[in-house]
Amino acid sequence: MRLPTFFLKSLPWGRCALALSALGALSGCQWMRMNDRQSVMAVDGPVARSQLDLFYVTCWVTLVIFIVVGSVLAYTTIKFRARTEADENAMPPEQGHGNPFIEVGLIGASVLALAIIAFPTFKAIGFTYDVPEAEKATALQVVATGYQWWFKFEYPQEQIQGAGNLTTGNELVIPAGRAVHVDLRSVDVMHSFWVPKLAGKVDMIPNRANLLWLKADHPGYFWGQCAEFCGESHAVMRFRVIALDAKDYADWVALQKQPAREVAVPAGAVPKAQFASLRDFQANEIGFPADDPLELSPLDAWRAKQFPERDEDPALIAQGKALFQAKTCIVCHTIRGIPAAVGVRGPDLTHVGARTTIAAGLLENNSEQLQRWIHNPSLVKPGNKMWVEGYLVNHIQLTSADEVALVAFLRSLK
């Protein structure tokens, strides 16, 4: 098949070369980040691996198409280009349109390429849709519910006497090597559940049941986030998946079923903390320093969070507990062990001190960042309901001393 000379002369070779060079440079830069913490190219579970394998099949097919089409284009461009003025004024070469061999061959090649992609696609859809039959009997059941802008995780198989399902906020703890069936729900707008290294994204749609399943190959700490625009703080709606070995997971479940930890206050004790003035928390710095333990070894950092702080101040903790009830925090949050704290609009805080992050995975769970969040949640996560329907509606005002006491109380909840 020959191409008309006027078409060959008009090819923008300079632009093509520039585009290819830019694509190569961009690919090189991105290749450096293939093992990033939310990379889909470095997977740690069978569901994500199945999706990655399908992606590779598609890439190989399209690469073959690119090479074949590019080779034909290069061959015809070189062979039939106009070399002299006479060639420029000559009649166009004989065209290949209507050649049955060429047209039937192109149709057959296209069908073959689609078939090569289609069969693995149907197989992957069937595999990733729900837990395989062989693993359903032992699968862990989890209900994930999306809120603006945080995630609630419930464990229907783990019942707490008098309190219903075991519930956590923004940290989904699972046993490594065991299938996890996740029912996806939303109470307000559409969200999307995505843990790149374990499974693909699936939407959480109001009034519609959706599901996915995942499994971690080994113990680890995995980053997840909402992947569907859901409002002004969508970009900071995150969560974590912590995979533990069987014993550690059983220990975690047993601890989570316990009511909130009580810290005994010695008679006559007074708070020792010095109430320093607040720092300027206007900048919303996302992420953690490069030398932070949560960045260097996140699973170890999570394990360290499960133990009480060495420098606890019992009197300050008691003061914070009283403030938590007096400032109407109990209206939106549950803390098992405090009878009046049965709110469901915000995350369950029974063991919030044992989590590595706060504000739906945005900030590290340490004293400074927790105080920053309590001081003004709207500066960290604009439009969040804790500020709009909590602080503003209930006219909550906190002094620096109040904030320090609340931080001490919340960090004691292991």
C-alpha positions in Angstrom: 0.0 0.0 0.0 1.4 3.4 -1.1 0.8 6.8 0.4 0.2 10.0 -1.6 3.3 12.2 -1.8 1.5 15.3 -0.6 0.6 13.5 2.6 4.2 12.4 3.2 5.5 15.9 2.7 3.2 17.3 5.3 4.4 15.0 8.2 5.6 17.2 11.2 8.8 15.3 11.8 10.2 17.9 14.2 7.1 17.8 16.3 7.0 14.0 16.3 10.6 13.8 17.5 10.0 16.4 20.2 6.9 14.6 21.4 8.7 11.3 21.5 11.6 12.8 23.4 9.3 14.4 25.9 7.4 11.1 26.3 10.7 9.3 26.9 11.8 11.8 29.5 8.5 11.7 31.3 8.5 7.9 31.3 12.0 7.9 32.7 10.9 10.2 35.5 7.8 8.2 36.3 9.7 4.9 36.3 11.7 6.3 39.3 8.3 6.3 41.2 7.1 2.8 40.3 7.4 1.6 43.9 5.8 4.7 45.4 3.5 4.0 48.4 0.4 4.3 46.2 1.9 2.7 43.0 -0.2 0.3 41.0 3.0 -1.2 39.6 4.4 -2.7 42.8 1.5 -4.8 44.1 1.1 -6.8 47.3 -2.1 -8.8 46.8 -3.7 -11.2 44.3 -6.5 -8.8 43.2 -4.1 -5.9 42.4 -1.7 -8.5 40.7 -4.5 -9.7 38.5 -5.3 -6.2 37.4 -1.6 -5.5 36.8 -1.2 -8.6 34.7 -4.2 -7.5 32.5 -2.6 -4.0 32.2 0.6 -5.7 30.9 -1.3 -7.8 28.4 -2.9 -4.6 27.0 0.4 -2.8 26.9 2.1 -5.7 25.0 -0.8 -5.8 22.4 -0.7 -2.1 21.9 3.1 -2.1 21.7 2.9 -4.7 18.9 0.3 -2.5 17.1 2.5 0.5 17.5 5.6 -1.2 16.2 3.8 -2.7 13.1 2.0 0.6 12.2 5.1 2.6 12.9 7.3 0.3 10.8 4.8 0.5 7.9 4.7 4.3 8.2 8.4 4.6 8.3 8.9 2.2 5.4 6.4 4.0 3.1 7.7 7.4 4.1 11.3 6.6 3.2 10.5 4.5 0.1 8.0 6.8 -1.5 9.1 10.3 -0.5 9.7 12.9 -3.2 13.4 13.1 -3.9 13.3 15.4 -6.9 11.1 18.2 -8.3 9.9 15.7 -10.9 8.7 13.4 -8.1 6.8 16.3 -6.5 4.9 16.9 -9.7 4.3 13.3 -10.5 1.0 11.5 -10.2 0.3 9.9 -6.7 1.5 6.3 -6.4 -0.9 3.4 -6.8 -3.2 3.2 -3.8 -4.0 0.1 -1.8 -7.7 0.9 -1.1 -10.0 -1.9 -2.0 -7.3 -4.6 -1.9 -9.2 -7.6 -0.3 -6.0 -9.2 1.0 -5.0 -6.1 2.9 -8.5 -5.2 4.2 -9.4 -8.7 5.3 -5.9 -9.0 6.9 -6.4 -5.8 8.9 -9.8 -6.8 10.1 -8.5 -10.2 11.1 -5.6 -8.7 13.0 -7.9 -6.3 14.8 -10.2 -9.1 15.9 -7.2 -11.1 17.0 -5.8 -8.2 19.1 -9.2 -7.6 20.7 -9.6 -11.3 21.5 -6.1 -11.4 23.1 -7.2 -8.5 25.4 -10.8 -9.7 25.9 -10.2 -13.2 27.3 -7.9 -12.0 30.1 -10.3 -9.1 30.8 -13.3 -11.4 31.3 -11.1 -13.7 33.5 -9.9 -10.8 35.6 -13.4 -9.4 36.0 -14.6 -12.7 37.3 -11.6 -13.0 39.7 -11.7 -9.5 41.1 -15.5 -9.2 41.5 -15.8 -11.3 44.7 -13.9 -13.6 46.9 -13.2 -16.9 45.2 -15.4 -19.8 46.2 -12.5 -21.7 47.8 -11.9 -18.8 50.2 -15.4 -17.6 51.0 -15.8 -19.7 54.1 -12.8 -18.1 55.8 -13.1 -14.6 54.4 -13.2 -11.7 56.8 -16.4 -9.5 56.4 -16.0 -5.7 56.5 -18.4 -2.9 55.9 -16.7 0.3 54.7 -18.8 3.4 54.7 -17.8 6.7 53.1 -18.6 10.1 54.8 -17.6 13.6 53.9 -14.6 13.2 54.5 -13.6 10.0 56.3 -14.1 6.2 56.3 -15.9 4.0 58.8 -15.0 0.3 59.0 -17.3 -2.2 60.7 -16.5 -5.9 61.4 -19.9 -7.8 61.5 -18.1 -11.0 62.5 -16.6 -9.3 65.6 -19.4 -8.4 68.0 -19.0 -6.4 71.1 -21.5 -7.2 73.9 -24.0 -4.3 74.1 -22.3 -2.3 71.5 -22.9 -4.1 68.2 -20.1 -4.4 65.6 -16.5 -3.7 66.2 -16.0 -0.3 64.5 -12.9 1.7 63.6 -12.3 4.9 61.7 -9.9 5.5 58.8 -7.7 2.5 59.7 -8.7 -0.9 58.3 -6.8 -3.7 60.1 -6.9 -7.1 58.4 -5.1 -10.4 58.7 -2.4 -11.0 56.1 -2.9 -13.9 53.8 -6.7 -14.0 54.4 -9.4 -12.9 51.9 -11.3 -9.8 53.0 -14.8 -9.2 51.6 -15.6 -5.4 51.7 -19.2 -4.1 51.4 -19.1 -0.5 50.2 -21.6 2.0 51.4 -22.0 5.8 51.4 -24.2 8.0 53.6 -24.0 11.2 51.7 -22.4 11.6 48.2 -20.5 9.3 45.9 -17.1 8.2 47.1 -14.6 5.6 45.7 -12.6 3.1 47.7 -9.1 2.5 46.5 -6.1 0.8 47.9 -3.7 0.7 44.9 -1.3 -2.0 46.1 -4.1 -4.4 47.1 -7.1 -3.8 44.9 -8.6 -1.5 42.2 -11.1 1.3 42.9 -14.8 0.7 43.3 -17.4 3.4 43.8 -19.4 3.9 47.1 -22.8 5.0 45.9 -25.7 6.2 48.1 -28.6 3.7 48.3 -26.7 1.1 46.2 -24.7 -1.9 47.5 -21.3 -2.3 46.0 -18.4 -4.7 47.0 -14.9 -5.7 46.4 -12.4 -8.1 47.9 -8.7 -7.8 48.7 -6.0 -9.8 50.3 -2.5 -8.8 51.5 0.3 -11.2 50.7 2.2 -10.3 53.8 2.0 -8.0 56.9 2.3 -4.4 55.8 1.0 -0.8 55.9 -0.9 0.3 52.8 -2.1 3.7 51.8 -5.7 4.2 50.5 -7.9 7.1 49.5 -11.1 8.2 48.0 -10.8 8.3 44.2 -14.1 10.0 43.3 -14.6 13.8 43.7 -16.9 14.2 46.7 -16.6 17.8 47.8 -14.1 20.5 48.8 -11.9 18.2 51.0 -12.0 15.2 48.6 -8.2 15.4 48.1 -7.6 14.9 51.8 -10.0 12.0 52.3 -7.6 9.1 53.0 -7.3 5.9 55.0 -4.9 3.1 55.8 -5.0 -0.7 55.6 -2.8 -2.4 58.2 -2.2 -6.1 57.5 -1.0 -8.2 60.5 -0.1 -11.9 61.0 -2.8 -14.1 62.5 -1.6 -13.7 66.1 -1.1 -10.0 66.0 -4.5 -9.6 64.4 -6.2 -11.7 67.1 -4.5 -9.6 69.8 -5.6 -6.4 68.0 -9.3 -7.6 67.9 -9.2 -8.6 71.5 -7.9 -5.1 72.5 -10.4 -3.3 70.3 -13.3 -5.1 71.9 -12.3 -3.6 75.3 -13.8 -0.3 76.4 -11.8 2.9 76.5 -8.7 2.7 78.6 -9.0 4.3 82.0 -6.0 6.1 83.6 -6.0 6.1 87.4 -5.5 9.6 89.0 -3.6 9.7 92.2 -5.3 11.5 95.0 -4.5 15.2 95.0 -2.7 15.1 91.6 -2.7 18.2 89.5 -1.7 18.6 85.8 2.0 19.0 85.3 1.8 20.3 81.7 2.8 23.8 81.0 0.3 25.4 78.6 2.3 27.0 75.9 0.8 29.3 73.3 -0.3 27.8 70.0 1.9 27.8 67.0 0.7 29.2 63.7 -1.1 26.3 62.1 -2.2 28.1 58.9 -0.1 26.0 56.5 -1.8 22.7 55.6 1.4 20.6 55.1 0.4 17.3 53.7 2.6 14.3 54.2 5.3 13.4 56.8 9.0 14.4 57.0 11.4 12.1 55.2 13.1 11.0 58.5 9.8 10.4 60.3 9.2 6.8 61.6 5.8 6.7 59.9 7.5 7.3 56.6 10.5 5.1 57.1 8.8 2.1 58.7 5.1 2.7 58.9 4.1 -0.8 60.2 6.6 -0.5 63.1 5.3 3.0 63.8 1.8 1.6 64.0 2.9 -1.2 66.4 4.6 1.4 68.6 1.3 3.3 68.8 -0.5 0.4 70.5 1.3 1.0 73.9 0.6 3.7 76.4 2.8 6.8 76.5 5.6 6.8 79.1 5.1 10.4 80.1 1.3 10.4 80.7 -0.1 12.9 83.1 -3.1 11.2 84.8 -4.5 14.5 86.2 -4.3 16.2 82.7 -6.0 13.2 81.1 -8.9 13.3 83.6 -9.3 17.0 82.9 -9.4 16.3 79.1 -12.0 13.6 79.7 -14.2 16.0 81.5 -13.8 18.6 78.8 -14.6 16.0 76.1 -18.0 15.6 77.7 -18.6 19.2 78.6 -17.8 20.5 75.1 -20.4 18.3 73.5 -17.9 16.1 71.7 -20.0 13.1 72.9 -22.8 14.2 70.5 -20.8 13.1 67.4 -18.3 10.6 68.7 -18.5 7.2 70.5 -16.1 6.2 73.2 -17.0 2.9 74.7 -16.7 3.2 78.5 -18.2 6.7 78.6 -21.9 6.1 78.7 -22.9 9.4 77.2 -20.4 9.2 74.3 -22.5 7.4 71.7 -22.4 9.8 68.8 -22.2 8.3 65.3 -21.7 11.3 63.0 -17.9 11.2 63.6 -15.3 8.4 63.9 -15.4 6.0 66.9 -12.6 7.3 69.2 -12.5 4.4 71.7 -8.9 3.6 70.7 -8.0 6.6 68.7 -4.6 7.0 70.5 -3.5 3.7 68.9 -3.9 5.0 65.3 -1.0 6.4 63.3 -3.0 9.2 61.7 -5.9 11.6 62.4 -8.1 13.7 60.1 -8.7 10.7 57.8 -5.1 9.9 57.2 -4.0 13.5 56.6 -2.0 14.2 59.8 0.3 12.2 61.9 -1.3 11.3 65.3 1.1 13.2 67.6 0.5 15.9 70.2 1.3 18.8 67.9 -0.9 17.7 65.0 -3.8 16.6 67.2 -3.8 20.0 68.9 -3.6 21.6 65.4 -6.7 19.7 64.4 -8.7 20.4 67.6 -7.8 24.1 67.4 -9.5 24.7 64.1 -10.5 21.7 62.0 -11.6 23.9 59.1 -8.1 25.2 58.5 -6.9 21.6 58.0 -9.9 20.2 56.2 -12.2 22.9 54.8 -15.9 22.3 55.1 -15.7 19.3 57.5 -18.7 18.7 59.6 -16.8 18.7 62.9 -16.3 22.5 62.3 -19.5 23.4 60.6 -22.0 21.3 62.6 -19.9 21.0 65.8 -17.9 24.0 66.6 -20.1 26.6 64.9 -23.5 25.2 65.8 -22.6 24.4 69.4 -20.5 27.5 69.9 -17.5 25.5 71.1 -14.6 27.6 72.3 -11.4 26.1 73.6 -8.5 27.8 75.4 -4.9 26.7 74.9 -5.1 24.8 78.2 -8.3 23.1 77.1 -6.7 21.9 73.9 -3.7 20.5 75.7 -5.9 18.6 78.1 -8.0 17.2 75.3 -4.9 16.1 73.4 -3.6 14.2 76.5 -7.0 12.4 76.9 -7.3 11.4 73.3 -3.7 10.2 73.1 -4.3 8.0 76.2 -7.1 6.0 74.4 -5.0 3.0 73.3 
